[in-house]
Amino acid sequence: MPADSAVEKPTTTAGRIDRWQRKLLDLSLRNRLLNFKDSKQVIPFVCPGISFLEDRLANQARVRIISLPEQNPIGDRDEKLHLQATGKDLNTEFALAATAVRGPSSDR
């Protein structure tokens, strides 16, 4: 006897759709979005204002993603030394500067 026959089946369309969605959504540890593991295949994404980014994406605004090593105007400073001297993370400072809105004509 299948396990589904023991459970009462929904009689409404909305109930059936809800049941299908629950069966399709993998909430187990096999789901990589729920069971995230940092590895060599992961690309770090520095975003100090995640709510700002989410709002921009929700409004379908343009978002430009840049590489820290290629675009970092701060130069080749030692990140650990900068953190000790200022108490601020170098990459986070750059990300904040890069996300600063530069006026009404800016598309950032």
C-alpha angles and dihedrals in degrees: 000000000000118000091238094062091059091057118074109254118228117252099201128073092238090051092051092048090049090051092049091050092051091049093048096047110086108213093169128105089264089076104095092201091060097035100045119180123188111235142152089275092062119097112211113234115201109205115153092179103051092161089053090052092047091051091049092050092046089052090049090239121158117268122192118204116201134185115248097217093048100043104027107126090188089078131213097330120156106256094209093048091048090050091051093047100043105016088233131112111244095217093048091052090052092047091051091050091047093052095047110120110239101199141303094300093054116108095203 
